[in-house]
Amino acid sequence: MANQFEKNLEKYAELAVKVGLNIQPGQSLWVNASIQQAPLTRFIAQKAYEAGAKSVHIEWMDDVITKLRYTLAPDDSFDTYPAWRAQAVEELAETGGAYLLIDSGNPELLQGVKPERISAYSKAAGKALAKWREYMTSHKLTWSILAAPSTGWASKVFPDLPEDEAVAALWEQIFKATRVDQDNPVQVWERHNATLRTKVEELNAKQYRKLHYRAPGTELSITLPERHIWSGGSTANEKGDAYNPNVPTEEVFVSPLKDGTNGVVRSTKPLSYQGNLIENFTLTFENGRVVDFQAEKGYEALKGLLELDEGARHLGEVALVPHESPISASNIIFFNTLFDENASNHLALGKAFGFSIPEGTKMSVEELTKAGLNDSITHVDFMIGSAEMDIDGELADGTIEPIFRKGNWA
């Protein structure tokens, strides 16, 4: 069993390097990983060097140290972000590097921490990393996110299992969701990306003016930009090298018009945000802006998110995911956005994607704003889909067509 796990771990690392990042000879790689993920991280470094990487830099993280900082550090330490780190990741992007985040965070790590501290550091980080985020959304940087279980996260997903069994069970689900349990995951992903591209082409040909959502607690309309461009699966950096920003991914997505969302939307899965869970929340939109919000759990965390900046109250992404996706079929709530967003239609508050409009990757922030896209120091996805959701597309002439019925493609 241990031997099979090692094989899957190595296949997962290969998937990260060949599909997630598509590392090119001479490219530098920066990896953010938990100290619990050393075995996977070593495999990733090996596969990256075998693919011709120039250097692999690992930035280690530790939940215990993070919690200590948020509990014991002085208040004023959360108002600043290390300038050297912002400069380092900007340089990575400017020199054509690649960035990988191995997400292992405990979804309730910062429960009980003063919300002002979390909010202050989110603002400081958002401002310091604004340029880097711009590079990410304009394809200048090759980047990818995948996940690996920490004990804290696994115990949240499988609370009835002992820690080691919970970690093993979550690994099994991650290998399934990322198709690593299949014979040749890299080939399987090539086919999967091709399937998503077909949906992207269909939607781009339609050019719906608006999307209308109906579900229990949700009655929402979202206006899309003229000549908008849907994306999904793999994308390409400015040199034309393909990569997959999210592993796994089941979504096709686009950025809406900043001022074009109206109505009410209800969440259908918990949102893990900054070490807190936000559950059963509703957002009310008028002319694109959140004007009211409620949450059964995590109200202060949601309030902190919405108050990061003006852009945090507007949408930056609309994503379509069929309810009959592999992750949804697992019937597991992962308490992790990377997985839960790929089981459900979702939206994102915050920064829009420049590549959602023609020539957008060449535009400045001011030009993108003028074109109707949202700007923010944050980008946070939240899940709204279910087996009860219907979505209609409204064409330029006012014709209404079904896109989703009962949570799946119509």
Buried (B, 14 or more C-beta within 10 A) or exposed (E): EEEEBEEBBBBBBBBBBBBBBBBBEEBBBBBBBBBBBEBBBBBBBBBBBEBEBBEBBBEBBEBEEBBEBBEEEEEEBBEEBEEEBBEBBBEBBEEBBBBBBBBBBBBBBBEEBBBEBBBBBBBBBBBBBBBBBBBBBBBBBBBBBBBBBBBBBBBBBBEEBEEEEBBBBBBBBBBBBBBBBEEEBEEBBBEBBEEBBEBBEEBBEBBBBBBBBBBEBBBBBBBBBEEBBBBBBBBEBBEEBBBBBBBBBBBBBBBBBBBBBBBBBBBBBBBBBBBBBBBBBBBBBEEBBBEEBEBEEBBBBBBBBBEBBEBBBBBBBBBBBBBBBBBBEBEBBBBBBBBBBBBBBBBBBBBBBBBBBBEBBEBEBEBBBEBBBBBBBBBBBBBBBBEBBBBBBBEEEEEEEEBBEEBBBE
